[in-house]
């Protein structure tokens, strides 16, 4: 883990522990509610793990705070600014790709804004998000193949797509140059009741 990743893991761990303790939950209660192992919760809280986006989403959903709240430092002002290069890198690909959460809103209706790059051959597979989640993608560079359920669409520079994020989906760069795209995720009703489905990135 490089220093930036280690710092982010420590900040996420502290926030998870703070939110869990505020609810007077045990490690086992959070693990059961989130659908992850107790060991994973311990590792996340200690900053020892580099958990997947899917795991972080399960934990943030269980706590009812939304993923942006786990990775952003609290800012009491009505305007929150993320400077260039200061977003939370929550996914790294085998070929140099990165998924960076650059902005997000508070619950109950959480909107996440991501800056994604995919190296040639990179792919990110996502579990289905919670019911009602929507995703929007616009490609800035290269080409991105988006698969949703059994449908596959290849987007090139300037193309955009909207789809139901509560179905399994993936983003892949099957082209010959690096790809970059913006991703917005809308997840309604975070923290408003029991969640039966799992949110992925």
N, C-alpha and C positions, 0 to 999 in steps of 0.2 A: 504494500500500500504506500503510495507516495504521500508527501506531507499534506497536500491539498485534500486528498481522499481521506486521510486519517483525521484531519480537522473536521471535515464534513461528517464523518462517521461519529466523532465525539459529540458534535453539536446535536445530531439526530438522536444519539443515545441519551443525552441529557434531557432533551425535550420529551422523548418517549417516557423516561422515568418520571419526569415532572408531571406529565399528563396522567400517567398510571396512578401515581401516588395521590394526586388531587382527587381521583375517583375512589381512593382507598381500595384499589384492586391489588390482588396478589399477582405475582408473575404468572401463576397457573391460570388465573381468571383472564388475564389479557391474552395469553396463549390460546386458550379455548375459544374466546370470543373472536379472535383474529384468524383462527384456523391454522396456526403455526405451532412449531414445537416450543416447549419451555426453554430449551437450550438456545433456540434462535432469538427469543426475547431477551435472554440474559446477554447473549453476544451483542445484540443491537444496543442494549442499554450501556454496555461496557465499551462500546465503540470498537469492539474487536472484530465485527463482521462488516463485510461490504455486501449488504443484502441486495437482492434483486429488486427492481422497481415493483414487481408484483407483491413481494413480501412487505415492502414499505407501504404499499397501498392497502394491503390487508390490515396492517397495524394502524394506519391513520384512520381507516374506515371504522375499525373497532373502537378507537378512541373518540370518533366523531369529530375529528379536527381537520380532515383533509390533508392531502400530501403537501401542499405548499406551506402549511403551518409547521410541518415537521422540519422543513429545510431552510426556512427563512428566519432570520433573527427578528424578534418582536420589534415592531416600530409603531409607536402610539399615534403617529400622525396619519391624516386621511390620505396622504400620498406616499406611496412606497416606490422607491427607485432601485432598480438593479442595474448597476453599471456594466458596461461591456466587459466580458470575461469574468464576471462575478456570479454567474448563475451556478446552480447546483448540478454537477455532473453525476447523473444517477444511472447511466448506462454507458459502457465502453464496448465497442465491437472488436472482433478479432483482427480487422483490417484497418483500424484507425478511426472508426466511427464513434460518435458520442451523442448521447441524449442529454440535453441540458435543460433543466427546468428553470426558466428565466423569470416567470411571474405567476402569481396565482391569487385567487380571492379566498375569503373566509367562508366557512359553512354558513347556511346549509346548502346553498347552491354554489358549488365550487367550480371555478373555471381555471384551467391550467394552460399556460403558454410555454411551449417547448421550442427549442432550436436544435434540430437534428442534423447530423452529418452521417453519411454511410460511405465507408470506403468500398472500393470495388469488391463485391463478394460478401459484404456485410448484410446481415439480416437480423431483425428483432421480432421474435414471436411473442404475442401478448395473449394472456388469458382473457376471457370475457370480463368486461367491467361490470359494475353493478347495474341493475335494471334502469333503463332510461338514459344511460350515458350516450353522448354524441361526440364524434370526433370530426375535425375539419383539418385538411392538409393542403398546403400549397407548396409546390416545388419551386425553389429558387435556382437550382443548378443541377444538371445531370438528369437522370431518370430514376424514378422510384416505382417499384411494383408493389401495390397494395392488394393484399388478399383478405377478404372478409367472408367468413363461412366458406362457400364453395365458389365464390366469384373473385376473379383476378383482373386488375386494371393496372396498366402501366401509364404513369404520368410523366410528362417531360416539362421542361422549364416553363413556368407560368400556369401550368395546369393545376386544378384544384379538385378536391373530392370531399364529400360529406358522407358519413356512414354511421350506422348504429354501432357504438363501441361496446354494447352488451353482447356481442358475438365474438368468438375467437377471431383474431386478426393478426396480420403481420405486415412489416415494411421491409423491402429488400432492394438492394442495388444490384441488378443483373446487367448493368451497363458496363462501359469501358472507362469511365471517369468517376471521380468522387461525386456524390450527390448531397444536396442540402435541401431541407424543407422545414417549414414552420408547421407546428402541430398545435391545435387548440383542442382541449378536452373539456366538455361540460358534464359534470356529475351532479345531478340534482339530489337534494334531500340527505346530504351527509350528516350523520349524527342524529337523525330524526326518528330512528327506530331500528329494530333488528334487521340485519342484512343477510339475505340468504345466498347471494351470489358474490363472486370474488372479482375485484377490480385488478386489472393488470396495466401495464404502461403502454 
